[in-house]
Amino acid sequence: MGLYQAECQRLIVEGWKSLSMQDQETTEDKQVNRSWIWVVFLLLVVVILLVLAAVLPAGEPFDSNTWKQAQAGQDEVSIETRFQMAESLVASGLLIGMARSEVIALVGNDPGSGYFKGSLAYELGPQRNSYFAIDSDWLVIQFDGDDRVVEVRIRSD
């Protein structure tokens, strides 16, 4: 009976050790699963933010009176407001198909920079996508042969 009892105790101890090892593996597996859940969650947040950035209108909505009052180069607030309005104007496609006279009534006269031939061009301020802002950003409105807007974009000179 002593040998049988010792064998039973050995089996019980080994069984417990085996169960403890399974519990440790399960805990490690849970930690790995939690890590993956966080990674997937963060990826979803990034995707949602990118979609919102693409869908929501850029910056300040275009307002003709504010645009005309916020002359390029006056102050930082005016430059920023004008740039955001230009982004909004480009994104909305509002000007596409308009006659030159309608555009001038909406955004004012072209200050006559001469940089962009056959187009209306409005200075927005120092170039934004450069470490050395030696150029300026412009709202450039291009027309077809019938004097209708075919393209509106922000360009650097």
N, C-alpha and C positions, 0 to 999 in steps of 0.2 A: 504494500500500500504506500510506502514511503516513496518508491520510485514513481508510482502513478501520480501521487500528489505533487512531486517535484516537476514531473512532465506537464501536469496541468498548469502549475504556476508559471512555468516557462512559456507555455502557449498563451496564457493570459497576458503576461508581460509583453511578449512579441506582438500580440494582437493590439494591445494598447499603443505600443510604439508605432505600429503600422497605421493605426487610426490617427495618432498625433501627426505623423508625416503627411497623411492625406489632408488633415486640417491645415497644415502649413502650406501645402501646395495650393489648396483652395484659397487661402488668404492671399498668396502671391498672385494667383489667377485673378482674384477680385481686384487687386491693385492694378494689374495690367489692364483689365477691363475698364476700370475707372479712368485710367490714363487715356484710353481710346475714346471714351465718352467725352472727356474734356477736349480732346483734339477735334473730334467731330463737331462739338458745340461751338468751339472757336471758329472753325471753318465756316459753319453756318452763319455766324454773326458777321464775318468778313463778307461773305457773299451777299447777305441782306444789305449791309452798308453800301457795297458797290452798286447794287441794283437801285437803292434809294438815291445814290449820288447821280446815277444816270437818268433817273426818271424825274427827280425834282428839278424845278427850274433853277438856273444858275443865278446866284446873286440877287441883286435888286431888279425888280421888274421895270421894264422900260416905261418912262413917263416923259413925254415930249417937253413939257415946261421945265422939269428938273434937268433934263439933258441939256437944254439950251442955256440954263443958268450955270451949270457946273462946267465951266470952260476948262479945258485941259491945261494943266500947269498952274492953276490958281493956288490950290493947297492940297494936302494929302487926302482930305475927306472928299473933295471934288474929284480928284483923280480916281480914287477907289470907287466912288459912286458911278462915275462915267464908265469905268471899265466894266463894272458889274452889269450896268445897263446894256452895254455893248454885247457882253456875253449872252444876256437874256434875249436881246434882239436877234442875234445870230441863231440861237437855239430855237426860238419861236418860229422862224421863217416868215415873220410878219411882212417883211419888205418884198419878198419874192413875188414877181409879177406886177409890182407897182410901177407907175410912170415916174420919170425923173422929177416932175413938178410935185407929185404927191410926196415923194421922199424928202424933197427940200422943204416942203411945208411941215413935215413931221420932225425932221432932225436939224433943220436949219441949213444955211448956205455952206458950201464947201469953202473952208478958209483958203483954198488955193495953194496947197503945198507944192503941187507939180510933180510929186513922187510917183503917182499912180495915174498914168495917162488914160483918159476916157472913163475914169471912175470918179466917184465922190469919195473923198478920204477925210476922216476926222481923227485928229490926234487924241490918243488916250493917255499919254504920259510915258514914263520910262519903260523900257522893255521888261517884261515880267519873268520870262523863262531863261534868264541869263545871269551868270555870276557877275558879269561886268555889264551893267546896263548902259551901254554907250549908244544904243539905238532907241527908237521910240516905237511903241505899239500904236497901230492905227485901225480904225474901223473902215474897211474898204468895201464900197458898194459898186459892183460892176453891172453894166447894162448891155443889152443886145442891140441890134441894128434899129429896133423900133423904140429905143429908149425905155425899155422895161427891165426891171431888176432881174438878173439871172443868178447872181451870187453875192452873198454877204459873208464876210469873214474878217477875222482879226489877223493883221500881218505886222511884221516888223520891217522897218526901212533899212 
